[in-house]
Amino acid sequence: MMLQQQFEHAIIVGGSLGGLMMGLALSRSGYAVTILERADSSLRNGAFIRLHTKPYSNSEIERELSNLASNGNNNVEAWSAIQERLLNAVAKEPGITLQHHTPIVSIGQNESSAWATSEKEQTFKGDFLIGADGYRSIVRRYLSPDKPFADYAGYLVWVGKVEKKLLQKKDWKKRQLSNAYFNDSAAGTLTTAMMPGIEGRTNPGQRWIDFCWFDHPHNQLLSELGVLKDGTTQHSLYGEAIPVSLLEELSQTSQAHWSKEDDAILQIAIKDRSLIGAPVNEYIPNILSKGRIAMIGDAAHTMSPMSGAGFNDSLDDDTVAIMDAIKKYPNSIINALSEYQIRGLDVARQDVLAGQGFNRSFGCL
């Protein structure tokens, strides 16, 4: 049922999973939504997400989004598959405008509105603004200028995927579709999952093997490459930018420490340079909202991916929490976002702290 509200237009900075879910939730409750995303619409390579398949509240939007993300009831889903389904759902929503290639450089607010300004000097104004712009959030820099950046946790996670048909069938016939498998060694922690292929195809020869390799520090090299600057992550390390010496080291380490079947996956990705090295970051928030502006997802609470909680928190503790707060205060977005902060700040802090033990021991900080 459409809410009776005095505020009608939401600006969302960031069109990744959290921003797309927030946009769908607001649109389906009667709001006009503009989502601003700096990147293009291409799907993310590799990585998979462990999902809650049962609703954590009585929220209708939680059930809808949880079902959409899990494709019915899958415990594990490829990041790109969730992204694709959310993008398709957004495209069907007449109340949402999604604009790619729109890096935001500043945001602001006054008594009646909030806005975001792009690097092309376009200004997008709404009644309120939600920052879902990741661990390098520009919205966070506005809300928390004394603590604007996430901290590098001290290690990388290599993510990627390979076609199962490139691997020997006998090595993978015991692996179940959409289930994650974990291995530990002196080389770190490796998680793998056999996932549906293009357009969700599950027939033999059409599946993908996704992997996440939590690798030990390469801090000096990352600094030399500009990935790290003054202890702050600047960007991820993509295939073509990975030095040959590091690829050789990864190949040797994989061969020495992982099983034959797991090593086969990594060797293909290393040879093809189809892997991404993502520095792991963490951010413990002191604030979630101010006036007409709030932040969600990695912008609000960046945590170790080993916690397996990032996506689920973005749905349950962020999207659903904001919608519940708006229902409580349908005529005051300032009161609604303040309610979101009051209820969610301690939860967000505890979730990040829960993953810090792994970060501290594994990242050798």
C-alpha positions as CSV (number, residue, x, y, z in Angstrom):
1,M,0.0,0.0,0.0
2,M,1.3,3.4,-0.9
3,L,2.4,5.5,2.1
4,Q,0.8,8.9,2.7
5,Q,4.0,11.0,2.9
6,Q,5.0,14.6,2.6
7,F,8.4,13.7,1.1
8,E,8.3,12.0,-2.3
9,H,11.6,11.9,-4.0
10,A,14.7,10.0,-2.9
11,I,18.2,10.3,-4.2
12,I,20.4,7.2,-3.8
13,V,24.1,7.6,-4.4
14,G,25.5,4.2,-5.4
15,G,23.8,1.6,-7.6
16,S,25.4,-1.6,-6.3
17,L,23.4,-4.3,-4.5
18,G,22.5,-2.2,-1.5
19,G,21.5,0.8,-3.5
20,L,19.4,-1.2,-5.9
21,M,17.6,-2.9,-3.0
22,M,16.9,0.4,-1.3
23,G,15.6,1.9,-4.5
24,L,13.2,-1.0,-5.1
25,A,11.9,-0.8,-1.5
26,L,11.3,2.9,-1.8
27,S,9.7,2.7,-5.3
28,R,7.4,-0.1,-4.2
29,S,6.3,2.1,-1.3
30,G,5.3,5.0,-3.6
31,Y,8.5,7.1,-3.8
32,A,10.1,8.5,-6.9
33,V,13.8,7.3,-6.8
34,T,16.9,8.5,-8.7
35,I,19.9,6.1,-8.4
36,L,23.3,7.5,-9.3
37,E,26.1,5.0,-10.0
38,R,29.6,5.9,-11.0
39,A,30.4,2.7,-12.9
40,D,28.8,1.2,-16.0
41,S,26.1,-1.5,-16.0
42,S,28.5,-4.5,-16.5
43,L,28.1,-7.4,-14.1
44,R,30.7,-7.9,-11.4
45,N,33.2,-10.8,-12.0
46,G,33.5,-13.6,-9.4
47,A,32.5,-13.6,-5.8
48,F,29.5,-15.2,-4.2
49,I,27.2,-14.3,-1.3
50,R,25.8,-16.5,1.4
51,L,22.2,-15.6,1.9
52,H,19.5,-15.8,4.6
53,T,16.7,-17.7,2.8
54,K,14.1,-17.1,5.5
55,P,12.7,-13.6,6.4
56,Y,14.0,-12.1,9.6
57,S,11.0,-9.8,10.0
58,N,7.4,-9.5,8.9
59,S,8.3,-7.0,6.2
60,E,6.8,-7.7,2.8
61,I,9.6,-5.9,1.1
62,E,12.1,-8.1,2.9
63,R,10.4,-11.2,1.6
64,E,10.3,-9.9,-1.9
65,L,13.9,-8.8,-2.0
66,S,15.2,-12.0,-0.2
67,N,13.3,-14.2,-2.7
68,L,14.7,-12.1,-5.6
69,A,18.3,-12.3,-4.3
70,S,18.2,-16.0,-3.5
71,N,16.3,-16.9,-6.7
72,G,13.8,-18.7,-4.6
73,N,15.7,-20.4,-1.9
74,N,19.4,-20.7,-2.7
75,N,21.8,-20.5,0.2
76,V,24.6,-19.2,-2.0
77,E,24.4,-17.0,-5.1
78,A,26.9,-15.4,-7.4
79,W,27.3,-11.7,-6.8
80,S,26.7,-11.1,-10.5
81,A,23.5,-13.1,-10.6
82,I,22.0,-11.1,-7.7
83,Q,23.1,-7.9,-9.4
84,E,21.5,-9.0,-12.7
85,R,18.2,-9.8,-11.1
86,L,18.1,-6.6,-9.1
87,L,18.9,-4.6,-12.3
88,N,16.2,-6.3,-14.2
89,A,13.7,-5.6,-11.4
90,V,14.8,-1.9,-11.3
91,A,14.3,-1.6,-15.1
92,K,10.7,-2.6,-14.7
93,E,10.0,0.0,-11.9
94,P,8.5,3.1,-13.5
95,G,9.3,5.0,-10.3
96,I,13.1,4.5,-10.6
97,T,15.6,6.4,-12.7
98,L,19.0,4.6,-12.7
99,Q,21.8,6.7,-14.2
100,H,25.3,5.0,-14.7
101,H,28.6,6.8,-15.4
102,T,27.7,9.4,-12.8
103,P,30.5,9.9,-10.2
104,I,29.4,12.1,-7.4
105,V,31.8,14.6,-5.9
106,S,29.8,16.4,-3.3
107,I,26.5,16.3,-1.5
108,G,24.5,18.7,0.7
109,Q,21.2,19.5,2.3
110,N,19.1,22.4,3.7
111,E,15.8,22.5,5.6
112,S,13.7,21.3,2.6
113,S,15.9,19.1,0.4
114,A,19.1,17.1,-0.1
115,W,21.2,16.9,-3.2
116,A,24.2,15.3,-4.9
117,T,26.5,17.0,-7.5
118,S,28.3,15.0,-10.1
119,E,31.8,15.6,-11.5
120,K,30.1,17.0,-14.6
121,E,28.5,19.6,-12.3
122,Q,25.0,18.1,-12.6
123,T,22.9,18.5,-9.4
124,F,20.3,15.9,-8.4
125,K,17.9,17.1,-5.8
126,G,15.4,15.2,-3.7
127,D,13.6,15.3,-0.4
128,F,16.2,13.0,1.1
129,L,19.4,11.1,0.1
130,I,20.7,7.7,0.9
131,G,24.4,6.9,0.5
132,A,25.0,3.4,-0.8
133,D,28.3,4.2,-2.4
134,G,30.6,1.6,-0.8
135,Y,33.8,1.7,1.3
136,R,35.1,4.9,-0.4
137,S,31.8,6.6,0.2
138,I,31.5,10.3,-0.6
139,V,28.3,10.4,1.6
140,R,30.3,9.2,4.6
141,R,32.8,12.0,4.1
142,Y,29.9,14.4,4.5
143,L,28.2,12.7,7.4
144,S,31.5,11.9,9.3
145,P,34.2,14.3,8.2
146,D,36.3,13.5,11.3
147,K,36.3,9.8,10.2
148,P,35.8,9.8,6.4
149,F,37.7,6.7,5.3
150,A,37.5,2.9,5.8
151,D,40.7,1.3,7.2
152,Y,42.7,-1.3,5.3
153,A,42.4,-4.6,7.2
154,G,45.9,-5.8,6.0
155,Y,45.1,-8.4,3.4
156,L,43.6,-9.1,0.0
157,V,40.8,-11.3,-1.3
158,W,41.3,-12.6,-4.8
159,V,37.9,-13.2,-6.5
160,G,37.1,-14.6,-9.9
161,K,35.4,-17.4,-11.7
162,V,36.2,-20.0,-14.3
163,E,34.0,-22.1,-16.6
164,K,33.5,-25.6,-15.1
165,K,33.9,-27.2,-18.6
166,L,37.6,-26.2,-18.4
167,L,38.1,-28.5,-15.4
168,Q,38.2,-32.2,-15.2
169,K,34.7,-33.5,-14.4
170,K,35.8,-36.1,-11.8
171,D,37.3,-33.3,-9.6
172,W,33.9,-31.6,-9.2
173,K,31.2,-34.3,-9.4
174,K,30.8,-34.3,-5.6
175,R,30.3,-30.6,-5.3
176,Q,26.7,-29.4,-5.0
177,L,25.3,-26.5,-7.0
178,S,25.1,-23.3,-5.1
179,N,26.9,-24.5,-2.0
180,A,30.1,-23.0,-0.6
181,Y,33.2,-25.0,0.3
182,F,35.9,-23.8,2.6
183,N,39.6,-24.7,2.8
184,D,42.4,-23.4,5.1
185,S,46.2,-23.7,4.6
186,A,49.3,-21.7,5.1
187,A,48.3,-19.9,1.9
188,G,45.2,-18.4,3.6
189,T,41.5,-19.3,3.3
190,L,39.9,-20.4,0.0
191,T,36.2,-20.6,-0.6
192,T,34.7,-22.0,-3.8
193,A,31.2,-22.6,-5.1
194,M,29.8,-24.1,-8.2
195,M,27.3,-21.6,-9.6
196,P,24.8,-21.4,-12.5
197,G,26.3,-20.0,-15.6
198,I,25.1,-17.3,-18.1
199,E,21.3,-16.6,-17.7
200,G,21.2,-19.0,-14.8
201,R,22.0,-22.1,-16.8
202,T,22.7,-25.2,-14.7
203,N,23.3,-27.9,-17.4
204,P,26.7,-29.7,-17.4
205,G,29.2,-27.6,-19.2
206,Q,27.4,-24.4,-18.6
207,R,28.2,-23.8,-14.9
208,W,30.9,-21.6,-13.3
209,I,33.2,-22.1,-10.4
210,D,33.5,-18.9,-8.3
211,F,36.3,-18.5,-5.8
212,C,37.4,-16.1,-3.1
213,W,41.0,-16.5,-1.9
214,F,41.8,-14.6,1.3
215,D,45.5,-14.0,0.8
216,H,48.1,-12.8,3.2
217,P,49.5,-9.2,3.0
218,H,51.3,-7.8,0.1
219,N,51.3,-4.3,1.6
220,Q,54.6,-3.0,0.3
221,L,53.8,-4.0,-3.3
222,L,50.2,-2.6,-3.0
223,S,51.7,0.7,-1.8
224,E,54.1,0.8,-4.7
225,L,51.3,0.1,-7.2
226,G,49.2,2.9,-5.7
227,V,46.5,0.5,-4.4
228,L,47.3,1.8,-0.9
229,K,48.0,5.3,0.0
230,D,48.7,6.3,3.6
231,G,46.9,3.2,4.8
232,T,43.8,3.9,2.8
233,T,42.6,1.7,-0.1
234,Q,42.4,3.6,-3.4
235,H,41.1,0.9,-5.7
236,S,41.2,-2.8,-6.4
237,L,43.9,-4.6,-8.4
238,Y,42.6,-5.8,-11.7
239,G,44.1,-8.5,-13.9
240,E,46.1,-6.5,-16.4
241,A,47.6,-4.3,-13.6
242,I,48.8,-7.3,-11.6
243,P,52.6,-7.6,-11.9
244,V,54.0,-10.8,-13.5
245,S,56.1,-11.4,-10.4
246,L,52.9,-11.4,-8.2
247,L,51.1,-13.7,-10.6
248,E,54.0,-16.1,-10.5
249,E,54.0,-16.0,-6.7
250,L,50.3,-16.7,-6.6
251,S,50.7,-19.6,-9.0
252,Q,53.5,-21.2,-7.0
253,T,51.7,-20.7,-3.7
254,S,48.5,-22.2,-5.0
255,Q,50.2,-25.2,-6.4
256,A,52.1,-25.8,-3.1
257,H,49.1,-25.3,-0.7
258,W,45.8,-26.0,-2.3
259,S,44.3,-29.3,-3.5
260,K,44.7,-30.4,-7.1
261,E,41.1,-29.4,-8.0
262,D,41.2,-26.0,-6.2
263,D,44.6,-25.3,-7.7
264,A,43.3,-26.0,-11.2
265,I,40.7,-23.3,-10.8
266,L,43.2,-20.7,-9.6
267,Q,45.8,-21.6,-12.3
268,I,43.3,-20.9,-15.0
269,A,42.3,-17.5,-13.5
270,I,46.0,-16.6,-12.9
271,K,47.0,-17.5,-16.5
272,D,44.0,-15.6,-18.0
273,R,44.5,-12.6,-15.6
274,S,40.7,-12.9,-14.9
275,L,41.0,-12.5,-11.1
276,I,40.6,-9.3,-9.1
277,G,42.6,-8.5,-5.9
278,A,40.3,-6.6,-3.6
279,P,41.9,-5.1,-0.4
280,V,39.7,-5.9,2.6
281,N,38.6,-2.9,4.5
282,E,36.6,-2.2,7.7
283,Y,34.7,0.8,9.0
284,I,33.0,1.1,12.4
285,P,30.5,4.0,12.2
286,N,29.9,6.7,14.7
287,I,26.9,8.0,12.8
288,L,24.4,6.7,10.3
289,S,22.3,9.8,9.5
290,K,22.2,13.6,9.8
291,G,19.1,15.5,8.8
292,R,17.8,14.3,5.4
293,I,20.9,12.2,4.6
294,A,21.7,8.6,5.7
295,M,24.2,5.9,4.7
296,I,23.8,2.1,4.3
297,G,25.8,-0.9,3.3
298,D,29.6,-0.7,3.1
299,A,29.4,3.1,3.3
300,A,27.9,2.7,6.8
301,H,29.6,-0.5,8.1
302,T,32.4,-2.0,6.0
303,M,33.2,-5.5,7.4
304,S,35.2,-8.6,6.7
305,P,33.6,-10.6,3.9
306,M,34.5,-13.7,6.0
307,S,31.7,-12.7,8.3
308,G,29.2,-13.5,5.6
309,A,26.9,-10.7,6.8
310,G,27.4,-7.8,4.5
311,F,24.6,-8.4,2.0
312,N,22.2,-9.7,4.6
313,D,22.8,-6.7,6.9
314,S,22.3,-4.4,3.9
315,L,18.9,-5.9,3.5
316,D,17.7,-6.5,7.1
317,D,19.5,-3.8,9.1
318,D,19.5,-1.1,6.4
319,T,16.8,-1.3,3.8
320,V,14.1,-2.9,6.0
321,A,15.1,-0.7,9.0
322,I,14.8,2.5,7.0
323,M,11.4,1.4,5.5
324,D,10.2,0.6,9.0
325,A,11.3,3.9,10.3
326,I,9.6,5.7,7.4
327,K,6.4,3.9,8.2
328,K,6.7,5.1,11.8
329,Y,7.3,8.7,10.8
330,P,5.5,9.0,7.4
331,N,5.5,12.9,7.6
332,S,9.0,13.5,8.8
333,I,12.0,12.1,7.0
334,I,14.3,13.7,9.5
335,N,12.6,11.8,12.3
336,A,12.6,8.6,10.3
337,L,16.3,8.7,9.5
338,S,17.0,9.6,13.1
339,E,15.0,6.5,14.2
340,Y,17.1,4.4,11.7
341,Q,20.3,5.6,13.4
342,I,19.0,5.1,17.0
343,R,18.0,1.5,16.3
344,G,20.8,0.6,13.9
345,L,24.0,2.2,15.0
346,D,25.0,-0.2,17.8
347,V,24.0,-3.2,15.6
348,A,26.2,-1.9,12.8
349,R,29.1,-1.4,15.1
350,Q,28.8,-4.9,16.6
351,D,28.6,-6.5,13.2
352,V,31.9,-4.9,12.1
353,L,33.5,-5.8,15.4
354,A,32.5,-9.4,15.0
355,G,34.8,-9.7,12.0
356,Q,37.7,-7.8,13.4
357,G,39.2,-10.8,15.1
358,F,39.7,-12.5,11.7
359,N,41.0,-9.2,10.2
360,R,43.5,-8.7,13.0
361,S,44.9,-12.3,13.0
362,F,44.8,-12.8,9.3
363,G,45.9,-9.3,8.2
364,C,48.8,-9.4,10.7
365,L,47.9,-6.0,12.0
